[in-house]
């Protein structure tokens, strides 16, 4: 039965994801079998396998056996759940004329702040 596999380079970055039989991966026809990590589509809606389905540019953490997104900004740190966190929390809303208004927020790396 075909499965999903991600190829990881020397910097633990995903360089491609393919559908393949495990025997084909292990044959070495697509490179060193140790560079391939089996991954899973979350078809049942339960995120319980390797944190997330990988994409090109994602990272693989061998110790935790999870895929995660690449670092979005140099100032951000990864937490214990392998999610990137900004140095300061994103505001929930902005107060305007006595009302709380939800606005889209963007991170400004140069000022280390959230802007809208």
C-alpha positions, 0 to 999 in steps of 0.5 A: 500500500502506498504511503507518504514520505518526506525527503529531508536534507542535511539541515533537516529541511523537507525538500520533497514529499512523495507517495511511494511504497516503503519498499521503493524508498528502501531500495535506494532508487530515490536516494538514501533511505535514511533521508526519508521520513514517513508522514501522514495525511490527517484524513480523519481530522485528528492531528496525532501523527508527526504534528503536521503534514510536511511541505517543502521548506518545513523542518523535521525534528528528529528528537521529537519526531515532528514536522514544523514550519520554518522560523517565520522571523529571526526573533521568534522562538519555538515552544514546547509544542513546536509552534513559533511564538513572537517575542510579545503576544499578538493583541486580540483587538484594538480599542477604538472610540470605546469599542473593541475592534478585531483587526488583522495583525502583522509582525514588524520584525524591524520594530519587534511589534505587531502592527495593523 
